[in-house]
Amino acid sequence: MSVINITRNNFQNEVINSDKPVLLDFWAPWCGPCRMVGPILEEIAGERSDIKIGKINVDEQPELASQFRVMSIPTLIVIKDGKIVNQSMGAKPKNTILAML
């Protein structure tokens, strides 16, 4: 599965109503650490069909960033059954991201 671009228009359907755990990546194109995390998430998305990975551009979706109280990026949030079950700020290696799931 590939990484999904999440907006406020598809958030309810792709995240809240998802039958799989969702890993959200709050990021921005100008953020260096975000660019380090991006390829790792693409790799995980290709390996794991049991989860969904979504990227939320904080510049384009400030309402979602505010809703999740994102203060710094990258912020990774895991949502299961519509509820936050794990959260992490800053760039992380692949094994740490997988452990969040």
N, C-alpha and C positions, 0 to 999 in steps of 0.2 A: 504494500500500500504506500502511496506517496503522502508527503506532508500537505495538509490542507490549509489554505489561507482562510482564517476565521475573521468574520466581520460581525457587526451587531445584527446584520440581516440573517446570517446563517447560524449564529451562536446557539440559539435555542435548539435547533434541529441537530447540529453537528456535535454539540457539547452536552447540553443538559439532557437531551433525549437519547444520547448514545447508549447502545447496549454494551459498549466496550469502555474500559478506562481511557481517558483522554489526557494526554500530556500537552499542556499549553506552553508555548514559548513566547513570552512578551519580549519584543526586540525592536530594533530600528536599524536602517541601513548604515547609518553613520557610527554605529556602536562596534568598536573593535572586538571586544569579547563575544558579542552576539555573532559576529562572522566566524568565530572559532567554534561556537556551539552548533551553528547551522548544519555543517556537513555531518556532524555526529548524529544529529536528529534525522537527517536524510538516510543515513546508514541504518539506524535503528528502525525507521519506518519500512525500509526494504526487507528487514530480517523478521519483523514481528507483525503478524497479521492479527494478533489478539489485542492489539492496542491501536489507538488513533492518535496521531500527532498533528497538532494545529499550531500555526504561527499567527500571532497577533502583532501587527505593526502599531506600536504605541502612538506614532505620529498620525496615523490614519484612523485609529480607533481609540481616541482619548477616553471615550465613555467606558469602554471595557477595561482599560488600564485603571481608571478611577474606581470602577466597581470592585476590582480586585486589590485595590490599594497598592498598586505597583509603584514603588518609589525609586527603584533603580533597575537597570536592565543589564544583562538578561535576567529575567525572573522565570523560573519553571514552576508550573503548578499542575499537580495531578488531580483529576476529578473523576470520581467513581459514583455512579448513581446520582449525578447532579450535585455532589458534595465534594468540597476540597478535602483530600486525604493526605496530601504532601505538598510541600512548597520549598523552594530553594532559590537563593539569589546568587548571581555571579556565574562565570563560566565554570563548568564541571567536566571532568573526564567521563568517557562513555560508561565505565563500570559504576560510577557514582549515580549517573542518570538512570541506568538500568535498575539500580538498587532502590531508587525512588518509587519504581513501579511495583 
